[in-house]
Amino acid sequence: MIEGVYEQLINQLISDEIESLPHDQYYIESVPLKRKDAALFLAQYFSKILQTTLGLLKEDKDSAANQIELANKLIQLLSSEIKNQGIE
């Protein structure tokens, strides 16, 4: 997976925070993520972002429709990325 600027920034910030922890008080081990675990963690992260974004959409009589429209756009984008392999 190619990292974007955002991912690089987040990774660096997390790395800096971990390095600043007192090593005599914390045991920190780094292990590669399994593909299945990575999908779970990214999905949880994306879920929080999606929930926040949907909540920030303008509230009016069409707010539910706007949320559905955005969700459908995201599903279409995800589906096109994997060539429609089971997303509906």
Secondary structure, DSSP 8 states (H G I E B T S, - for coil): ----HHHHHHHHHHHHHHHHS-TTT---------HHHHHHHHHHHHHHHHHHHHHHS--STTHHHHHHHHHHHHHHHHHHHTTSSS--
